Amino acid sequence: MIETIEANPDTIITLVNEKKFIVQEPVAEVVEKVVSYKTRIHGLPRVIEKAKET
């Protein structure tokens, strides 16, 4: 499980077991991919954009 995600200029992902991974993707992209993965695996509903007023 992910404990923290930092940007310095590379993105560093720290897991709860204190292992660290340095990746090239920006923090926002890593977060987006994690949310997408968890949504697929756990069947969580995606955030639905607010409907435009008519």
mmCIF file of the N, C-alpha and C atoms, coordinates in Angstrom:
data_MODEL
# 
_entry.id   MODEL 
# 
loop_
_atom_site.group_PDB 
_atom_site.id 
_atom_site.type_symbol 
_atom_site.label_atom_id 
_atom_site.label_alt_id 
_atom_site.label_comp_id 
_atom_site.label_asym_id 
_atom_site.label_entity_id 
_atom_site.label_seq_id 
_atom_site.pdbx_PDB_ins_code 
_atom_site.Cartn_x 
_atom_site.Cartn_y 
_atom_site.Cartn_z 
_atom_site.occupancy 
_atom_site.B_iso_or_equiv 
_atom_site.pdbx_formal_charge 
_atom_site.auth_seq_id 
_atom_site.auth_comp_id 
_atom_site.auth_asym_id 
_atom_site.auth_atom_id 
_atom_site.pdbx_PDB_model_num 
ATOM 1   N N  . MET A 1 1  ? 0.841   -1.181 0.000   1.00 0.00 ? 1  MET A N  1 
ATOM 2   C CA . MET A 1 1  ? 0.000   0.000  0.000   1.00 0.00 ? 1  MET A CA 1 
ATOM 3   C C  . MET A 1 1  ? 0.887   1.246  0.000   1.00 0.00 ? 1  MET A C  1 
ATOM 4   N N  . ILE A 1 2  ? 0.383   2.266  -0.629  1.00 0.00 ? 2  ILE A N  1 
ATOM 5   C CA . ILE A 1 2  ? 1.135   3.514  -0.747  1.00 0.00 ? 2  ILE A CA 1 
ATOM 6   C C  . ILE A 1 2  ? 0.956   4.339  0.521   1.00 0.00 ? 2  ILE A C  1 
ATOM 7   N N  . GLU A 1 3  ? 2.075   4.821  1.044   1.00 0.00 ? 3  GLU A N  1 
ATOM 8   C CA . GLU A 1 3  ? 2.031   5.711  2.200   1.00 0.00 ? 3  GLU A CA 1 
ATOM 9   C C  . GLU A 1 3  ? 2.092   7.165  1.752   1.00 0.00 ? 3  GLU A C  1 
ATOM 10  N N  . THR A 1 4  ? 3.071   7.491  0.894   1.00 0.00 ? 4  THR A N  1 
ATOM 11  C CA . THR A 1 4  ? 3.199   8.869  0.408   1.00 0.00 ? 4  THR A CA 1 
ATOM 12  C C  . THR A 1 4  ? 3.634   8.886  -1.053  1.00 0.00 ? 4  THR A C  1 
ATOM 13  N N  . ILE A 1 5  ? 3.333   10.010 -1.705  1.00 0.00 ? 5  ILE A N  1 
ATOM 14  C CA . ILE A 1 5  ? 3.818   10.281 -3.060  1.00 0.00 ? 5  ILE A CA 1 
ATOM 15  C C  . ILE A 1 5  ? 4.379   11.699 -3.026  1.00 0.00 ? 5  ILE A C  1 
ATOM 16  N N  . GLU A 1 6  ? 5.657   11.832 -3.405  1.00 0.00 ? 6  GLU A N  1 
ATOM 17  C CA . GLU A 1 6  ? 6.316   13.134 -3.363  1.00 0.00 ? 6  GLU A CA 1 
ATOM 18  C C  . GLU A 1 6  ? 6.878   13.483 -4.737  1.00 0.00 ? 6  GLU A C  1 
ATOM 19  N N  . ALA A 1 7  ? 7.038   14.778 -4.965  1.00 0.00 ? 7  ALA A N  1 
ATOM 20  C CA . ALA A 1 7  ? 7.664   15.241 -6.212  1.00 0.00 ? 7  ALA A CA 1 
ATOM 21  C C  . ALA A 1 7  ? 8.899   16.047 -5.854  1.00 0.00 ? 7  ALA A C  1 
ATOM 22  N N  . ASN A 1 8  ? 10.089  15.597 -6.330  1.00 0.00 ? 8  ASN A N  1 
ATOM 23  C CA . ASN A 1 8  ? 11.329  16.314 -6.095  1.00 0.00 ? 8  ASN A CA 1 
ATOM 24  C C  . ASN A 1 8  ? 12.398  16.140 -7.132  1.00 0.00 ? 8  ASN A C  1 
ATOM 25  N N  . PRO A 1 9  ? 12.526  16.524 -8.196  1.00 0.00 ? 9  PRO A N  1 
ATOM 26  C CA . PRO A 1 9  ? 11.635  16.674 -9.334  1.00 0.00 ? 9  PRO A CA 1 
ATOM 27  C C  . PRO A 1 9  ? 11.075  15.353 -9.831  1.00 0.00 ? 9  PRO A C  1 
ATOM 28  N N  . ASP A 1 10 ? 11.754  14.222 -9.545  1.00 0.00 ? 10 ASP A N  1 
ATOM 29  C CA . ASP A 1 10 ? 11.139  12.935 -9.895  1.00 0.00 ? 10 ASP A CA 1 
ATOM 30  C C  . ASP A 1 10 ? 10.057  12.620 -8.868  1.00 0.00 ? 10 ASP A C  1 
ATOM 31  N N  . THR A 1 11 ? 9.155   11.743 -9.215  1.00 0.00 ? 11 THR A N  1 
ATOM 32  C CA . THR A 1 11 ? 8.098   11.341 -8.290  1.00 0.00 ? 11 THR A CA 1 
ATOM 33  C C  . THR A 1 11 ? 8.594   10.150 -7.484  1.00 0.00 ? 11 THR A C  1 
ATOM 34  N N  . ILE A 1 12 ? 8.492   10.259 -6.154  1.00 0.00 ? 12 ILE A N  1 
ATOM 35  C CA . ILE A 1 12 ? 8.924   9.185  -5.262  1.00 0.00 ? 12 ILE A CA 1 
ATOM 36  C C  . ILE A 1 12 ? 7.696   8.622  -4.560  1.00 0.00 ? 12 ILE A C  1 
ATOM 37  N N  . ILE A 1 13 ? 7.474   7.331  -4.742  1.00 0.00 ? 13 ILE A N  1 
ATOM 38  C CA . ILE A 1 13 ? 6.352   6.638  -4.107  1.00 0.00 ? 13 ILE A CA 1 
ATOM 39  C C  . ILE A 1 13 ? 6.930   5.839  -2.947  1.00 0.00 ? 13 ILE A C  1 
ATOM 40  N N  . THR A 1 14 ? 6.444   6.098  -1.729  1.00 0.00 ? 14 THR A N  1 
ATOM 41  C CA . THR A 1 14 ? 6.888   5.356  -0.553  1.00 0.00 ? 14 THR A CA 1 
ATOM 42  C C  . THR A 1 14 ? 5.756   4.455  -0.103  1.00 0.00 ? 14 THR A C  1 
ATOM 43  N N  . LEU A 1 15 ? 6.072   3.178  0.061   1.00 0.00 ? 15 LEU A N  1 
ATOM 44  C CA . LEU A 1 15 ? 5.075   2.212  0.516   1.00 0.00 ? 15 LEU A CA 1 
ATOM 45  C C  . LEU A 1 15 ? 5.084   2.137  2.041   1.00 0.00 ? 15 LEU A C  1 
ATOM 46  N N  . VAL A 1 16 ? 4.055   1.518  2.616   1.00 0.00 ? 16 VAL A N  1 
ATOM 47  C CA . VAL A 1 16 ? 3.970   1.415  4.074   1.00 0.00 ? 16 VAL A CA 1 
ATOM 48  C C  . VAL A 1 16 ? 5.105   0.574  4.659   1.00 0.00 ? 16 VAL A C  1 
ATOM 49  N N  . ASN A 1 17 ? 5.718   -0.295 3.850   1.00 0.00 ? 17 ASN A N  1 
ATOM 50  C CA . ASN A 1 17 ? 6.853   -1.087 4.330   1.00 0.00 ? 17 ASN A CA 1 
ATOM 51  C C  . ASN A 1 17 ? 8.182   -0.351 4.130   1.00 0.00 ? 17 ASN A C  1 
ATOM 52  N N  . GLU A 1 18 ? 8.094   0.950  3.796   1.00 0.00 ? 18 GLU A N  1 
ATOM 53  C CA . GLU A 1 18 ? 9.218   1.874  3.626   1.00 0.00 ? 18 GLU A CA 1 
ATOM 54  C C  . GLU A 1 18 ? 10.038  1.653  2.351   1.00 0.00 ? 18 GLU A C  1 
ATOM 55  N N  . LYS A 1 19 ? 9.595   0.787  1.454   1.00 0.00 ? 19 LYS A N  1 
ATOM 56  C CA . LYS A 1 19 ? 10.253  0.662  0.153   1.00 0.00 ? 19 LYS A CA 1 
ATOM 57  C C  . LYS A 1 19 ? 9.903   1.892  -0.669  1.00 0.00 ? 19 LYS A C  1 
ATOM 58  N N  . LYS A 1 20 ? 10.862  2.353  -1.469  1.00 0.00 ? 20 LYS A N  1 
ATOM 59  C CA . LYS A 1 20 ? 10.650  3.549  -2.284  1.00 0.00 ? 20 LYS A CA 1 
ATOM 60  C C  . LYS A 1 20 ? 10.833  3.215  -3.756  1.00 0.00 ? 20 LYS A C  1 
ATOM 61  N N  . PHE A 1 21 ? 10.002  3.859  -4.580  1.00 0.00 ? 21 PHE A N  1 
ATOM 62  C CA . PHE A 1 21 ? 10.087  3.714  -6.024  1.00 0.00 ? 21 PHE A CA 1 
ATOM 63  C C  . PHE A 1 21 ? 10.172  5.103  -6.623  1.00 0.00 ? 21 PHE A C  1 
ATOM 64  N N  . ILE A 1 22 ? 11.110  5.299  -7.534  1.00 0.00 ? 22 ILE A N  1 
ATOM 65  C CA . ILE A 1 22 ? 11.230  6.566  -8.250  1.00 0.00 ? 22 ILE A CA 1 
ATOM 66  C C  . ILE A 1 22 ? 10.671  6.335  -9.643  1.00 0.00 ? 22 ILE A C  1 
ATOM 67  N N  . VAL A 1 23 ? 9.708   7.169  -10.031 1.00 0.00 ? 23 VAL A N  1 
ATOM 68  C CA . VAL A 1 23 ? 9.063   7.032  -11.331 1.00 0.00 ? 23 VAL A CA 1 
ATOM 69  C C  . VAL A 1 23 ? 9.136   8.354  -12.084 1.00 0.00 ? 23 VAL A C  1 
ATOM 70  N N  . GLN A 1 24 ? 8.963   8.292  -13.393 1.00 0.00 ? 24 GLN A N  1 
ATOM 71  C CA . GLN A 1 24 ? 9.044   9.499  -14.223 1.00 0.00 ? 24 GLN A CA 1 
ATOM 72  C C  . GLN A 1 24 ? 7.724   10.254 -14.296 1.00 0.00 ? 24 GLN A C  1 
ATOM 73  N N  . GLU A 1 25 ? 6.611   9.577  -14.075 1.00 0.00 ? 25 GLU A N  1 
ATOM 74  C CA . GLU A 1 25 ? 5.304   10.203 -14.207 1.00 0.00 ? 25 GLU A CA 1 
ATOM 75  C C  . GLU A 1 25 ? 5.099   11.243 -13.104 1.00 0.00 ? 25 GLU A C  1 
ATOM 76  N N  . PRO A 1 26 ? 4.399   12.341 -13.418 1.00 0.00 ? 26 PRO A N  1 
ATOM 77  C CA . PRO A 1 26 ? 4.095   13.346 -12.399 1.00 0.00 ? 26 PRO A CA 1 
ATOM 78  C C  . PRO A 1 26 ? 3.113   12.799 -11.361 1.00 0.00 ? 26 PRO A C  1 
ATOM 79  N N  . VAL A 1 27 ? 3.097   13.424 -10.192 1.00 0.00 ? 27 VAL A N  1 
ATOM 80  C CA . VAL A 1 27 ? 2.249   12.978 -9.082  1.00 0.00 ? 27 VAL A CA 1 
ATOM 81  C C  . VAL A 1 27 ? 0.794   12.843 -9.516  1.00 0.00 ? 27 VAL A C  1 
ATOM 82  N N  . ALA A 1 28 ? 0.262   13.826 -10.222 1.00 0.00 ? 28 ALA A N  1 
ATOM 83  C CA . ALA A 1 28 ? -1.151  13.793 -10.633 1.00 0.00 ? 28 ALA A CA 1 
ATOM 84  C C  . ALA A 1 28 ? -1.457  12.554 -11.467 1.00 0.00 ? 28 ALA A C  1 
ATOM 85  N N  . GLU A 1 29 ? -0.537  12.177 -12.353 1.00 0.00 ? 29 GLU A N  1 
ATOM 86  C CA . GLU A 1 29 ? -0.752  11.001 -13.194 1.00 0.00 ? 29 GLU A CA 1 
ATOM 87  C C  . GLU A 1 29 ? -0.708  9.714  -12.362 1.00 0.00 ? 29 GLU A C  1 
ATOM 88  N N  . VAL A 1 30 ? 0.204   9.653  -11.393 1.00 0.00 ? 30 VAL A N  1 
ATOM 89  C CA . VAL A 1 30 ? 0.287   8.478  -10.514 1.00 0.00 ? 30 VAL A CA 1 
ATOM 90  C C  . VAL A 1 30 ? -1.009  8.335  -9.723  1.00 0.00 ? 30 VAL A C  1 
ATOM 91  N N  . VAL A 1 31 ? -1.487  9.431  -9.160  1.00 0.00 ? 31 VAL A N  1 
ATOM 92  C CA . VAL A 1 31 ? -2.733  9.395  -8.387  1.00 0.00 ? 31 VAL A CA 1 
ATOM 93  C C  . VAL A 1 31 ? -3.890  8.958  -9.276  1.00 0.00 ? 31 VAL A C  1 
ATOM 94  N N  . GLU A 1 32 ? -3.967  9.501  -10.485 1.00 0.00 ? 32 GLU A N  1 
ATOM 95  C CA . GLU A 1 32 ? -5.030  9.137  -11.424 1.00 0.00 ? 32 GLU A CA 1 
ATOM 96  C C  . GLU A 1 32 ? -4.997  7.635  -11.737 1.00 0.00 ? 32 GLU A C  1 
ATOM 97  N N  . LYS A 1 33 ? -3.802  7.100  -11.944 1.00 0.00 ? 33 LYS A N  1 
ATOM 98  C CA . LYS A 1 33 ? -3.667  5.672  -12.248 1.00 0.00 ? 33 LYS A CA 1 
ATOM 99  C C  . LYS A 1 33 ? -4.043  4.800  -11.053 1.00 0.00 ? 33 LYS A C  1 
ATOM 100 N N  . VAL A 1 34 ? -3.685  5.226  -9.853  1.00 0.00 ? 34 VAL A N  1 
ATOM 101 C CA . VAL A 1 34 ? -4.047  4.466  -8.644  1.00 0.00 ? 34 VAL A CA 1 
ATOM 102 C C  . VAL A 1 34 ? -5.559  4.459  -8.465  1.00 0.00 ? 34 VAL A C  1 
ATOM 103 N N  . VAL A 1 35 ? -6.189  5.612  -8.619  1.00 0.00 ? 35 VAL A N  1 
ATOM 104 C CA . VAL A 1 35 ? -7.647  5.703  -8.487  1.00 0.00 ? 35 VAL A CA 1 
ATOM 105 C C  . VAL A 1 35 ? -8.325  4.848  -9.547  1.00 0.00 ? 35 VAL A C  1 
ATOM 106 N N  . SER A 1 36 ? -7.844  4.906  -10.773 1.00 0.00 ? 36 SER A N  1 
ATOM 107 C CA . SER A 1 36 ? -8.411  4.105  -11.854 1.00 0.00 ? 36 SER A CA 1 
ATOM 108 C C  . SER A 1 36 ? -8.290  2.614  -11.547 1.00 0.00 ? 36 SER A C  1 
ATOM 109 N N  . TYR A 1 37 ? -7.130  2.198  -11.068 1.00 0.00 ? 37 TYR A N  1 
ATOM 110 C CA . TYR A 1 37 ? -6.906  0.787  -10.728 1.00 0.00 ? 37 TYR A CA 1 
ATOM 111 C C  . TYR A 1 37 ? -7.849  0.338  -9.613  1.00 0.00 ? 37 TYR A C  1 
ATOM 112 N N  . LYS A 1 38 ? -7.922  1.130  -8.554  1.00 0.00 ? 38 LYS A N  1 
ATOM 113 C CA . LYS A 1 38 ? -8.787  0.752  -7.425  1.00 0.00 ? 38 LYS A CA 1 
ATOM 114 C C  . LYS A 1 38 ? -10.255 0.740  -7.836  1.00 0.00 ? 38 LYS A C  1 
ATOM 115 N N  . THR A 1 39 ? -10.645 1.633  -8.732  1.00 0.00 ? 39 THR A N  1 
ATOM 116 C CA . THR A 1 39 ? -12.017 1.656  -9.228  1.00 0.00 ? 39 THR A CA 1 
ATOM 117 C C  . THR A 1 39 ? -12.326 0.368  -9.984  1.00 0.00 ? 39 THR A C  1 
ATOM 118 N N  . ARG A 1 40 ? -11.399 -0.053 -10.837 1.00 0.00 ? 40 ARG A N  1 
ATOM 119 C CA . ARG A 1 40 ? -11.602 -1.299 -11.597 1.00 0.00 ? 40 ARG A CA 1 
ATOM 120 C C  . ARG A 1 40 ? -11.626 -2.518 -10.683 1.00 0.00 ? 40 ARG A C  1 
ATOM 121 N N  . ILE A 1 41 ? -10.716 -2.591 -9.750  1.00 0.00 ? 41 ILE A N  1 
ATOM 122 C CA . ILE A 1 41 ? -10.583 -3.766 -8.889  1.00 0.00 ? 41 ILE A CA 1 
ATOM 123 C C  . ILE A 1 41 ? -11.725 -3.869 -7.887  1.00 0.00 ? 41 ILE A C  1 
ATOM 124 N N  . HIS A 1 42 ? -12.060 -2.769 -7.261  1.00 0.00 ? 42 HIS A N  1 
ATOM 125 C CA . HIS A 1 42 ? -13.053 -2.780 -6.188  1.00 0.00 ? 42 HIS A CA 1 
ATOM 126 C C  . HIS A 1 42 ? -14.452 -2.390 -6.649  1.00 0.00 ? 42 HIS A C  1 
ATOM 127 N N  . GLY A 1 43 ? -14.601 -1.999 -7.903  1.00 0.00 ? 43 GLY A N  1 
ATOM 128 C CA . GLY A 1 43 ? -15.912 -1.630 -8.420  1.00 0.00 ? 43 GLY A CA 1 
ATOM 129 C C  . GLY A 1 43 ? -16.462 -0.356 -7.808  1.00 0.00 ? 43 GLY A C  1 
ATOM 130 N N  . LEU A 1 44 ? -15.573 0.548  -7.421  1.00 0.00 ? 44 LEU A N  1 
ATOM 131 C CA . LEU A 1 44 ? -16.018 1.801  -6.822  1.00 0.00 ? 44 LEU A CA 1 
ATOM 132 C C  . LEU A 1 44 ? -16.593 2.708  -7.904  1.00 0.00 ? 44 LEU A C  1 
ATOM 133 N N  . PRO A 1 45 ? -17.616 3.472  -7.561  1.00 0.00 ? 45 PRO A N  1 
ATOM 134 C CA . PRO A 1 45 ? -18.195 4.375  -8.565  1.00 0.00 ? 45 PRO A CA 1 
ATOM 135 C C  . PRO A 1 45 ? -17.222 5.507  -8.893  1.00 0.00 ? 45 PRO A C  1 
ATOM 136 N N  . ARG A 1 46 ? -17.197 5.898  -10.142 1.00 0.00 ? 46 ARG A N  1 
ATOM 137 C CA . ARG A 1 46 ? -16.377 7.037  -10.548 1.00 0.00 ? 46 ARG A CA 1 
ATOM 138 C C  . ARG A 1 46 ? -17.114 8.321  -10.206 1.00 0.00 ? 46 ARG A C  1 
ATOM 139 N N  . VAL A 1 47 ? -16.364 9.381  -10.052 1.00 0.00 ? 47 VAL A N  1 
ATOM 140 C CA . VAL A 1 47 ? -16.966 10.680 -9.799  1.00 0.00 ? 47 VAL A CA 1 
ATOM 141 C C  . VAL A 1 47 ? -17.649 11.118 -11.083 1.00 0.00 ? 47 VAL A C  1 
ATOM 142 N N  . ILE A 1 48 ? -18.911 11.479 -10.980 1.00 0.00 ? 48 ILE A N  1 
ATOM 143 C CA . ILE A 1 48 ? -19.685 11.896 -12.147 1.00 0.00 ? 48 ILE A CA 1 
ATOM 144 C C  . ILE A 1 48 ? -19.707 13.414 -12.187 1.00 0.00 ? 48 ILE A C  1 
ATOM 145 N N  . GLU A 1 49 ? -19.361 13.953 -13.344 1.00 0.00 ? 49 GLU A N  1 
ATOM 146 C CA . GLU A 1 49 ? -19.374 15.405 -13.479 1.00 0.00 ? 49 GLU A CA 1 
ATOM 147 C C  . GLU A 1 49 ? -20.790 15.930 -13.316 1.00 0.00 ? 49 GLU A C  1 
ATOM 148 N N  . LYS A 1 50 ? -20.883 17.119 -12.748 1.00 0.00 ? 50 LYS A N  1 
ATOM 149 C CA . LYS A 1 50 ? -22.179 17.750 -12.539 1.00 0.00 ? 50 LYS A CA 1 
ATOM 150 C C  . LYS A 1 50 ? -22.848 17.998 -13.885 1.00 0.00 ? 50 LYS A C  1 
ATOM 151 N N  . ALA A 1 51 ? -24.112 17.640 -13.993 1.00 0.00 ? 51 ALA A N  1 
ATOM 152 C CA . ALA A 1 51 ? -24.852 17.846 -15.239 1.00 0.00 ? 51 ALA A CA 1 
ATOM 153 C C  . ALA A 1 51 ? -24.990 19.343 -15.509 1.00 0.00 ? 51 ALA A C  1 
ATOM 154 N N  . LYS A 1 52 ? -24.855 19.709 -16.776 1.00 0.00 ? 52 LYS A N  1 
ATOM 155 C CA . LYS A 1 52 ? -25.020 21.116 -17.143 1.00 0.00 ? 52 LYS A CA 1 
ATOM 156 C C  . LYS A 1 52 ? -26.479 21.506 -16.994 1.00 0.00 ? 52 LYS A C  1 
ATOM 157 N N  . GLU A 1 53 ? -26.685 22.730 -16.514 1.00 0.00 ? 53 GLU A N  1 
ATOM 158 C CA . GLU A 1 53 ? -28.059 23.223 -16.381 1.00 0.00 ? 53 GLU A CA 1 
ATOM 159 C C  . GLU A 1 53 ? -28.638 23.486 -17.760 1.00 0.00 ? 53 GLU A C  1 
ATOM 160 N N  . THR A 1 54 ? -29.909 23.158 -17.926 1.00 0.00 ? 54 THR A N  1 
ATOM 161 C CA . THR A 1 54 ? -30.550 23.372 -19.226 1.00 0.00 ? 54 THR A CA 1 
ATOM 162 C C  . THR A 1 54 ? -31.375 24.624 -19.236 1.00 0.00 ? 54 THR A C  1 
# 
